[in-house]
């Protein structure tokens, strides 16, 4: 019993210091308990968005004619080639 009394005896520590020590311990305990409190719920919102996916075009382009400055028929052939190519590629994009 003497051992316990000597252990509990705070003769050289004043009462004010003991209160400070208890306050600090209680404050630390409160901070630790507050850290374990309920966490806020994370609210997730699902939003659907239309995404365009690129698709490889399966169009076969006609052979490109060569241009000759002296022959006007080659200019017509090139214009026809670009017109056909434009039509084929517009079909790929659904326009």
C-alpha positions in Angstrom: 0.0 0.0 0.0 2.9 2.3 0.7 4.2 1.8 -2.8 0.9 3.0 -4.3 0.8 6.0 -2.0 4.3 6.9 -2.9 3.5 6.5 -6.6 0.4 8.6 -6.4 2.0 11.2 -4.2 2.6 14.3 -6.2 4.0 16.4 -3.5 6.5 18.3 -5.6 3.9 19.0 -8.4 1.4 21.7 -7.8 -2.3 21.3 -8.4 -2.3 23.8 -11.3 0.3 21.7 -13.2 -1.8 18.6 -12.7 -4.9 20.3 -14.1 -2.9 21.4 -17.1 -1.7 17.9 -17.7 -5.2 16.5 -17.4 -6.5 19.2 -19.8 -3.9 18.3 -22.4 -4.6 14.6 -22.1 -8.3 15.2 -22.4 -7.7 17.5 -25.4 -5.6 14.9 -27.1 -8.2 12.2 -26.4 -10.9 14.5 -27.9 -8.9 15.1 -31.0 -8.3 11.4 -31.4 -11.9 10.6 -31.0 -12.9 13.3 -33.4 -10.7 11.7 -36.0 -12.7 8.5 -35.7 -16.1 10.2 -36.1 -18.3 9.5 -39.1 -16.8 10.4 -42.4 -18.9 12.4 -44.9 -20.6 10.3 -47.5 -19.2 10.6 -51.0 -22.1 11.3 -53.4 -21.4 10.1 -56.9 -23.5 11.3 -59.9 -23.6 9.2 -63.0 -23.9 11.2 -66.2 -24.4 9.5 -69.5 -22.9 11.3 -72.5 -23.0 10.3 -76.2 -19.5 9.5 -77.4 -18.7 9.3 -81.1 -16.4 6.3 -81.9 -14.3 6.5 -85.0 -15.0 3.6 -87.5 -12.8 2.7 -90.3 -14.4 3.5 -93.6 -14.7 0.5 -96.0 -15.1 2.7 -99.1 -12.8 1.8 -102.1 -11.6 4.9 -103.8 -11.4 4.9 -107.6 -7.9 5.2 -109.1 -6.8 8.8 -109.4 -6.3 10.0 -113.0 -3.2 11.9 -113.9 -3.4 15.5 -115.0 -2.1 16.6 -118.4 -2.0 20.4 -119.1 -2.6 19.9 -122.8 -5.7 17.7 -122.5 -8.9 19.2 -121.0 -10.5 15.7 -120.7 -8.0 14.9 -117.8 -9.2 18.0 -115.9 -12.8 16.6 -116.3 -11.6 13.2 -115.1 -10.0 14.7 -112.0 -13.1 16.7 -111.2 -15.2 13.6 -111.6 -12.7 11.7 -109.4 -13.0 14.2 -106.6 -16.8 14.3 -106.9 -17.0 10.5 -106.6 -14.6 10.4 -103.7 -16.6 13.0 -101.9 -19.8 11.0 -102.3 -18.1 7.8 -101.1 -16.7 9.5 -98.0 -19.9 11.2 -97.2 -21.6 7.8 -97.1 -19.0 6.7 -94.5 -20.0 9.4 -92.1 -23.7 9.1 -92.8 -24.1 12.6 -94.2 
